[in-house]
Amino acid sequence: MISKALEVFAKSVGMKAAEDCVYGVYGGFFMTVTEKKSTRTVEVSCYIGDSDEYTDDYVSINEAIRNVLEKYSITDYAVDENYVSVKSHAELSVFREMIDYIAGMLDSVGIYKSDHCSKCGEVFKDAADKRVVTLKNAKESHKHLVCGECALAYAESNGSKADQGAEKAEEKFGKGMLFAVLAGLLGAAVYALVCWLLGVNGRMDMFRFAPCLFGILIGALITYVYRVAAGKYSVKSLVLLSVITGVITVLAHYCGCVLGFIKYLSAEKGIYPSSSFSALPSVMKMQFTDPYNLPFFIIGSVIALCCAYIALIFIYGTHLKKKASGKKMDVSIQRVK
């Protein structure tokens, strides 16, 4: 939503107010003004042309903006083939002065005004050929004043460009797996430590299965850390991550069973941990031979695995949803009345 002040500003300069911006022709150029907290952005839709062919124009525009960075509190700007964008945190009255300056500067450089298509640079045949194309995704929104033919080109090419941009990122498979395994082992250490502190074992009540919930930590760490380190997921990495998650989770629960049983022997049987650790091979073997420990190991492993895979699926699903919303660009075309 735009602020009331920006809405009043739009009316004062003859622009239209939309839900997330104001737009229209001002100073002879088609402009869009958006705001986020204390920062406002003006984007001028105009044909500048290829930077190699029109180098002098690009140099002139860049120098003109750089000369007033402090005067208009400009925090960022961009000059492209079909737009000039300037961000400022100046108050609205100064921001309007900046817009006047930008319009006058572009006019002095000889940049085509709103009577030309901002994409192809051709003069509009008539007013009925003018279109406002809005490109919008979850992060940003852009409006361009173009001819009917270029408007259709925007609509047709937008989807394929988004896909091509997504394919550029490379997956750092080896690095991702290394950090994922280390993260999983860290989660397993926490899992086993909790079992040791609680002294869980096959002779306890249902509370003994509570540490199994820490399987969520293992699955979450492995999946999230891989994404951060590798940059993206692939079918190959997801399969291997599933295997690694399963192995580390079962290993964590097994170590937890051993440590918990050692704590039980110390607390209930008076066997000092040092003695239990000296007989560690026998204690480890008892997890498979003892009629109480074995069911706890099997059932607990199943519960821990379920928790770990739920975390894996949740984090990967959240990533897919976020990726889809960020990549999807909605295109809308409207005639200029």
N, C-alpha and C positions, 0 to 999 in steps of 0.2 A: 504494500500500500504506500502511495506517495503522501507526503505531508501536506497539511493545509496550506502552508506557505508556498510550496512548489505548485500547488493547484492554482493559487491566486496568481503566481508568477506566470503560469501557462496562459491564463486568461489575459493578462496584461500585455503579452507579446503575441497573442493570436495563435497560440499552440493548442493542441487538443490534449486532454488529460485522459490517460488510460490507467489501468489498475497499478502498474508497476513503473510507469514513466509518463513523460509528456513529450509530444512530438509535433512537428509541423515545419513550415517554411518560415525562416527568420533571417533577415539580412540577405535574402536571395538564395539561401542554402537550406536544404532539408536537414533538420537536426533532431536528435533524441536526447533528452535529459533524464538521467536516473539518479537516485540517491541511495546511499547506504550509511546510516548513522550520520556523521558529520561531513561525509565526503560526497560530492556530487560529480557526475561525469557527463560531459557533453560529447556526443558522437555526431560528427558531420558526415553525411552520406554524399560523397562527391567523387567524380572520376579524376584521379591524379595520373594514372597510367603506370607503366612498367618503370621500376626504379632505374634500370640501366638506360632506358631511352629518355627519361625525363629527370636526369640527375640534378640539374640546376633547380628544378621545382622542389625536389625533396630537400635539398640543402637549404633553400630559402625558407621553407616551412619549419624545418627543424631549428634553424637559427632564430627565427622569429619567436618561436615558443620558448626556447632556452633563454632569450633575453628578458622574459617576463615571469620566470619561474617564481621568484620571490614576491613580485608585485601582486600576483594573483594567487599566491599560495598553492602553486601547482605541484602535486606529488608524483604524477606520472603522466606520460603521454605516448601516443603511438601514431605513426603515419604509414598508411598502407595504400595499395592501389586504388581502393574505392572508399576510403574513409580516413578521417582524422579524429582521434579520440584524446580528450584531455580530462584529467582528474584534478579536482581542487577541493580544499576544505575551507575556502573563503566563505564569508557570509554571503547571503543571496544577492545583495546589491552589488557587491564586488564581483560575484560570479557572473552577473549580467554584463558588467563592463568587460569581463574576459570574453564572453560570447561575442560581444560587439567587436572586440579586438580581433578575434579569430576570423569572423566573417569578413571584416575589412582587409585583413592580411591575405586571406585566400583570394579575395577579389583582386587585390593588387598584384598577386602572383599570376593571375590569369587562369585560375582553376574554374572549371565549368560549374555553373550554378544549377539550380533545381530544374532548369529547362533541358538538362541533359541526363541521360541514364547514367547512374553511378557505376554500372558494371561494364557496359560497352562503350560509353562515352558519346553515343549517338544522340542527336537532338530528338526530343519527343515529337512524333508526327502530329499529334494533337493531344489535348488534355485527357481524352478517353483512353490513351495508351499508357498512362501513368499507373504504376502499381506500387504499393508499399508492401514489401516482403518482410515478415518478422521471423527471425530464427531464434528459437528459444529452447533451452534445456534447463536442468535443475540448477545450474550455476550462473548462467548469463543469458542476456537477451540482446539482440541486435535488430535494428530496422534499416532497410535500404530502400531508396526511391529508385525504381528501375522500370524499364519498359516491359511490356507483356511477354515478349520472347525471353528476356533474361529472367523474369520471374519464374517461368516454367523451367528454365535451366537450373535455377536455385533449388526448386522442388525436386527435380530429377537427380541431381548430382549430390545432394546433401547426405543421403543415406550411405552411398558408397564411400564418400570422403570420411565419414565417421568410422566406418569399418577399417579403412586403410590406416587411419591414425592409430587405431587400437592395435593393429598388427605390427606396428613399428617397435613396440616394447619387446625386448628380448628377455627370456626367462634364464636367470642365473641358477641353473639346476644344482650344480655341485655345491655352491655356496649356500644355497637354500637348504639342502639336505643336511649339510654339516651343522648349521645353526639349529635346524629343527630337531635333530637327534640330541644335541646338547640341551636344548630347551626341554625335550621330553625326559631326559635323564634328571634334570633339575626337578621337574614335576614328580618323577618317580621317587626321588630322595625325600621330597616333602610327604608324599603318600606313605612311604615306609616309616618316616619319623613319627607321623601321626599314629600309625599302628603301634609303634614302640611306646609312645607316651600314654596311649590308652590301654595298652596291654591286651589288645583284642586277640581272641583265640576261639577255637571251635567249641569250647565249653561254656561260653557266655550266652546271654540271651540275644534277642534280635538286634540289640545295640551293636553287636560285633560287626554288622554290615555297614554301619555309618561311615567309616573311612572310605568305603567303596565309592562314595560320592566324589572323592577327590580324583576319580578318573576323569571328571570334567576338566580339571586343571591340566592334566596331561594332554588330552585331546586338544584343548584350546591353545595351549602353549605351542604344541607342534604345528598346528595349522596356521596360527597367526604369525608365528616367528618365520615360518617358511615364506609366507606371503611378503613380509617385510624385507627379508633377505634376498629372495629370488625375484621379486617384482611382479610375478604373475603365477597363475596355476596352469597346468596342462593335464591331459588325461594320464600321461606317464607319471607325473609327480603326485597326482591324487591317489593313484593305485599304490605307489610306494609309500606315501604318507599313511595310507590306511594300514598297510602291513606294519610299518614302524610303530604306529600308534597301538596296534594290537599286541605286538611283541613287548614293547616297553610297559604297557599297562599290565599284562599278565606277570611280567617280571617284577613290577612294582608291588603287585598284590602278593606274589610269592615271598618277596623279601619282607613285606609287612607281616605275613603269617609267621615267618621265622622269628622276627624280632618281637612280635606280640607274644609268641609262645615262650620265648626266653623270659620276657617280663612276667608272664604267668607263672613260670617255674620259680622265679625269684620271689614273687609275692605270695603264692599259694603253697609252694613246696619247700621254700627255704633254700633253694639251690641258688647260690650266688651267680650273677651273670658271667663272672669270669670263668666259672666252672662250665656253664652252659656253652660259652663261646669256645672253650677248649674242646668241647664235644660237639662242635658245630656240624660236622658231617652227619652225626646221628640225629640231631635236631632237624636238619634239612630233610633227611630221609623220612622222618616221622610225619611230615606234611602229606606224604603219600600213603603211609601205612597205618597211621592212627585213625580209628573209626570216627573220631570227632574232628580231627584236623582236615581230613580229606574232603568231606562235604563243604566245610568252610572255604577251602581253597577253590573248589570247583564253582560253587554258587557265587562266592565273592568275586571270582574272576569274571563270571558272566555279567554280574551287576556292574562291575567296574568298566568292562568293555562297552556295555550299553551306554554308560555315562560318557565315556571317552568319544564314542562315535556320534553321540548326540551333539557334543560340543563341536566336533569336526564338521558335521553337516550344517549346524547352525552358523558357524563362522563362514564357511564357504558359501552358504546360501545368502548371508548378509552381504558378502563381497559381490556376488552375482547381481543382487538387487541394486546395490550402490553403483556398480559398473554400468548396468543397463540404464539407470536413471541419468547418470552423468553423460553417457554416450548418445542417448536418444535426443535428437534435435527436432522439435516440432516446427514445421514450416506452415505459415499462414499467409495468404495473399489477399489483399483488399484493393479495390479500386479507389482512386483519389477522386473525391467528389468536388 
